[in-house]
Amino acid sequence: MNLTSPPNASRPVRRALLAHLAPPQLIALVYMGAIVLGTALLHLPGITTVGTHLSFVDLLFTATSAICITGLVVVDTAEAFTRLGQWIILMFSQLGGLGILTFGTLFAFLMGRRVNFRERLRLVQQINALDVGGVIPLVRIIFLYTLAAEAVGTLLLALRFVPQFGWGEGLYQAFFHAVSAYNNVGFVVLPGGMTPYAQDPLVSLTIAGLIILGGLGFLVQLNLVRHLIEGRRHRILVYSKLTLLTTGLLLILGTVLILALEWSNPQTLGALGNSGKILAAFFQSVTPRSGGFATVEISSLTNASLFLLIALMFIGANSGSTGGGIKTSTLAILVGSAWNMVRGRGELIAFRRRILPDNVVRAGTVTTLYALLVFIAFFALLATNPKLGFTHLLFETVSAAATVGLSMNTTPLINDPGLLILTVLMYLGRIGPVTFAVAFSLQRQRSTGIEYPAERDILVG
């Protein structure tokens, strides 16, 4: 009797194990595995520059920041990492932005392997698609659309960087920052950072445009493109209208308030010309939506502006995008529900469509879990880093939870326990606290067949 197993005997076992994982569980585990792989790659020789000594926690933090498309850094990326190290960071940023499962499924499809129904369900969960049937063509479109957007961004940025740095370095800088901006990562390898381009409309508007596109979400963009091509045969979804309206209002409100608060601040907008002030205010209104770039010194902003940025970071981008936060649609539903309550209306109506109560409950759940996540992590950071300022740590906490990457130059000052807290926070912020809670809940929801009487004597508010 042959007691040894054939070399490929473990493959059906692994597939069987994966087949029993629910979509949230697979998403959580895949991102966790990617973080481990990224950390291992950053430990290889030739990744950091000569004289740079980074600990395991530093490299774990950097890998998580890239894969979870955050952009927080403990050291300057351009100075601490070689060109190979920067390419690895950029590669994982692209993987994290598009979604690791998206890449894996597309690769399997191109190799001729059939994508089964369960795998389609996992993709729907990751990219927030509306149906299972068209998810594979949608993945192909998302992939090609992303490459096209990054290519256009590279060409536009090259118009500035090639004359400044030469062909080789200029194209590299243009490509790196186009990918970083579209995926809302925020890693910067420019000498001197982004501040020298505060009044440069080509660089600022290109980066801002890529951040907005990546933060809108693939479904919204494709919905608009199809509507423009097909006209009334393909209507604009209510979800698209909600996100576009909320995004536009937040961008306008943020720009106006930053202009008013920072107009005379000599350390931020005060030193710029009038057109430069408007451009910089607009850019700083865009980047908290999960971009992570900054053309002014964040630590020099007034307290009111910092609070505004914290609020914008907490809200974040749109669902199904490369951004984090509670999402604009969540904010729109919460504000609409509150307004309905004030006016004494029962159902929430948006653009002549009824919003289901389940969506209202989900919006409240997402916001509650994010708020609890930020509250607990902020408390832990205050306890482990008592010498750092209250505002600095609050800003850092929200930036990590919303996968934004903006910082008041606080990240390098945080000790290892604090960095581990932020690492966990970036991971949870990327996959979503709801996804994590569902993935690792000990008891699945099931019907008990028992209906309990309702309790109406509960005071709320």
N, C-alpha and C positions, 0 to 999 in steps of 0.2 A: 504493500500500500504506500502511495506517495503522500507523505504528510506535509510536504512543502507546498507553498502557494505559488502559482504562476506570478511573474513579475507585475502583471497588470491587474492582479486580483483585488488590489486595494482601490482601484478606480471606481468600480460600482459601489463600494462601501462609502467612498467620499461623496459620490453623486447622491447616494441615498440619504446621507446625512444632510447635505445641502438642500435636498428636495423637501425635507421636513422643516426647514427654516422658514418662518414667516418673512415677508418683505422687510418689515422694520428690523428684524433680527439680522438678516443678511446685510442690510445697509450698515448697521452699527458695527458688525464684525469685520466687514470689508474695509471700512475706514480705519478701524483699529489695526488691522493687519498692514494697511498701507503706511500708517504712522511708524510701526515697527520696522518695516522695510526702509522707509525714508531715513530713519535714525541710523540704521545699519550702514546705508550708503554714505551718509555724511561722516561716518567714522573712518571711511577708507582713506588711505594715503593720497596726498595730492589734492584733497578737497579744500583744505584751509591754507591760507598763505603762510609763508615762513614767519615764525615769531608769534603766530596766533595760537593760543591755547584755550580750547573750549572744552568744558566739562560735558559729561554725559547728559546732564539736565539741560545745558545750553543747546546741545544738538537735538535732543528730544523736543525741546520747545520750538526750535527752528523748523524741524520737520513737520510738526503739528501745525505750525503757523502757515506753512506752504500748502499742505494737504487740505487743511480746513480753510483755505483762502482768506487768511486774516491779515498777515503782513507785519505783525508785531515782531520786533527784532531785539536781541540782547546786544548785538554788535552791528557795526555798519557792514551791510552785505557786500558792498564793493571792495572794502578794505580787508575783510576777514576771510572771504571765500575766493578761491581761484576761479578762473573762467569755467572749469569743469564743475566746481561746486555750484556756481551760479546757474549753469545749465540744469543740474539736478534739481535745484530749487524751483526753477521755472517749469521743468517737466512735471513735477508733482503739483505745482500750482495749476497747470492746465488740466491734469487729471482730476484734481479736487474741484475745479470750476465746472467742468462739463459733467462730472460724476463718474466715479470709477466703474460702476455697473454699466453706464452708457458705453464706455470704451470697450469693456469686456464683451458686451452683447454685440456691438458693431463688429468687433474682431471675429467673433464666432460666426456671425452672419456672412462676413466676407470669405471665411474659410469653408463655407458651404454647410455648416451645421445648423440644423433646425432649431429655432428658438421656441421652446414649449410655452404653454399657457402660464405656468407658474412663474417662469422667467419674465414673461410679459407683465404679469402683475407686479413684480418687483420693480420693473422699469417705470410703470405707471406711478408707483409710490415715490420713486426717486425724482422723476422729472415733473410730477404733478400733472400728468396727462389726463385727459377727460374720458378716454375710453381705451380698451385693451386692443381692439382690432387694428387700429391704425398706428400703434406705438412704434413698430419697426420702421416704417417709412418716416415717421416723425423723428426717430433717432438719426437716421441718415441725413435728413434735412437740417437738424440741429447741428450736426457735425460739420456739414458743408457750410452752413450759414456762419458758424463760429470762425472757421478758417477764412472765409471771405471778409468778415468784419475785421479780423486781426490783420489780414493782408492789407486792407485799405488803410487801417490805422498805422501800419508799418510804413507804407508809402508816404503818408502825410507827415509823420514824424521824421522820416528820412530827409525831407526837404529842409529841415532845420538842423538835424544832427550830422548829416553827411558833410555839409560845408564846415561844421564846427569841429568834428572829430576825424574826418577822412572816411573813405568808403567802408573799410572793414569795421572799424569801431562804430562809425555812424549807423550802419545798417544793424549791427548788433544792438546798440542802444535803442534804436527805433523798434526793432522786433521785440526785445525784452519788455519794454514798457507798454507796447501795444497789447501783448499777451497779459501782462500784469494788470493793466487797466480794464480790459474787457472781462477778465475773470474776477474783477473786484478784489485783487490780492493786495496791491499796495507796496510790493517790494520795489526798491529804487536802487539802481547802481550808477546813477549819474554822479559825477564829481560835483560836490556841493549841493546835491539833492535837487529838489524841485523849486526851491525859493528863487533862484536866478531867473526863472521863467514865469514869475508872477504876473508880469505885464506883457508876456508873449502870447498873442491870441492864437497862433498856430498850435503851439504845444499845449496851452491850457485848454483850448476848446476841443482839441482832438482827444486829449486824455479824458476830459469831462464827458464828451460824447460817447466814448467807449464805456465809461463807467455807467452812464445812463442806460445805454443799450444792454449791457450785461445785467444791470439791475432791474430792467423792465421784465425780464423773463422771456423765454423762447416762445411760449404759447401766445403771449400778447403780441410780440413782433410778427409772428407768422399769421396770426389772425388779421392784423392790420394789412400786411402785404397781400394776403388773399382777397381782402375786401377791396383794396385799391385795384387789383387786377380783375376780379370778377364782379365788382360792383354789388348790387343788391342780392345777387345770388348767394353771396357769403356775408352774412350779417356780422357786425361787430358785437362780440359777446358782452353781456353785462359785466362779467369779471374784468374784461379789458377796459371797459368804460370806467369802472370803479378805480382800477389801478392807475389809469392815465390821469383821471381827474385828481386823485389824491396825490400822485407824484408831482403833477404840475403845480398844485397849490402849495405843497411843501417846498418845492424849489423856489417859487416866488417868495413865499413867506420867509424862508431862510435867507435868501439874498437880501431882501429889504431890511430884515432885522440886523444882519451882520453889517450891512452898510451903515445903519443908524448907530449901532453900538461901537463900531471900530473906526468910523470916519476920521476921527481926530487922534487916534491912538498911534503915536509915532513909531511904535514897535511892530505894527501890523499894517493897516491900510493908510495910516497918516503920511507915510513917506512916499506913497505912490501918487501918480497923476489921477485925474478924475476918471478917465477911461480905465486906467489900471485898477482903481479901487472897485469899480463895478465888476470888472473881470475877476479880480481876486475874491470878491464877496460871492459871486456866483459859483466859483470853483469850490470855495469852502462850504457852500450850501449843498453842492453835489456830493462831495467826498464823504460826509458822515453817513450817507445812505449805504455804505459798505465799501467805498472806494479805497480809503486808507492813504491817499496822497495828500500833500499839503503844500501850498505855495507861500504860506506865511508861517511864522513860528507859533505853533499851537499854544505853547506854554506862556506866550506873551498876550494872549487874548484876555479880554476882561472876564470877570466871573459870570456876567450875564451871557456872554457869548459861549463860554464853556458849558453853561447849563443848557443853552440852546443846542449845542452840538451833542450833548449827552442825550437829550430828548430825540434828536434826529437819528442818532445811532440806535437807540432802543427801538424806534419804529422800523428802521432798516429799509430794505428794498421790497421787491414783489415776490410772490410765491413762484416757485419753479425757476428762479433766477440764480445768478451766482452770488447774490447778496444774502445777508443774514437779517437778524432782528425779528420782531413779531410780524412784520410784513404790512404793506400799505392796505391790502384788502381787509386784514384784521382790524386795523385802525378804523377804516371806513365803516365796517359793520358795527363796531363798538360805539362809535360816535352816532351813527344812525339809530341804533337801538336806544341809546340814551335820549336822543332827541324825540324818538317815538314815545318814550315813557313820559317825558315832560309834556308832550302834546296830548297824551291820553290815548294814543293809538295802539292797537294790538299788534298787527303784523308789520314787519319791516318791508317797505317797498323801495326799490331802486330801479330807475329807468323803466317804470311800468312793469316791473317783474317782482314777484314775491320772493324774498330771501327766506329759505327754509329755517325753521328753528334750530335744526341740528348745526347749521353753519354759525348761528349766533352763539350756541353753546361752545362750539369748537373755538371760536374767536376768544371767548372768555377764558377757556381752558389754556390756550396757548399763551395769552397775556399773563395769566396767573402763574403758570409754570416758569415763564421767563423772569417775571418779577421775583419769584422765590429763588430762582437760580442766582440772579444778580445779588439779592439781599444776602444769601448764605455765603456766596463767594466773597463779597465785599467785606462782610464781617470777618471771614477767615483771613483775608489779606490785612485788615487792620490789626488783627491779633498777631500775625506773624511778622508784620513790618511796621511796628509802632512808631518808628522814627520818620516815616514818609507821610506826606500831607493827606488830609481827608479828601480834598478835591482831586489830587493826583491819583489816588487809589480808586476812587469812584469812577473817574474817567477811564482808567485802565481796565477796570472790571467790565464796564458796559462795552468798551471797545472790543474786548475779547469775547464776551457773550454774543455780541452782534456780528462777530467776525469782520470788524471794520479795519483795525490796524492803526488807527490814529493814536498818538501818545504825546504826553507832555514831557517827553524825554525821561520817563519814569522807569520803563522796562529794564534798562541796564542796572538800575539801582535796587531792584527787587531781589531778595535772597532766593535760594533754591526752593524752600517750601512754598514761597509765593509764586515762583515760576511754575511749579507743579500744579498749583491751584489754577493758574491761568491756562495751563495746558489742557486740563480737564474741561475747563470752561470753553475753550475754543472748540474742542471736540464735540461737546454737547451743543454748542451754538451752531455748528455746521450740520450735524445730523438732525437737530431739532430735539428739544426736550420731550415733546410728545412722542416722537419716534422712539427715543431711548426708553421712555416709560412703558410704551406698548411692547417694545422688543424684549425687555427683561422683567415684565410683570410676572409674578409667580402664579397668578390665577387668571385664566382667560375668561372673558365675558361669556356667560351662558345663561340660557333661560331656565329659571327654576320652576316655572309653572305656577308661581304664587304671586298674586297681585295684592299689595298692601294698601290699606286705606290712606288717602292723602291727608297731610297735616297742613292746615291753612293758618294756624296761629303761630307764625314765625315772622318776627320783625326783621326787615332788611333796610339798611340805610338810616 
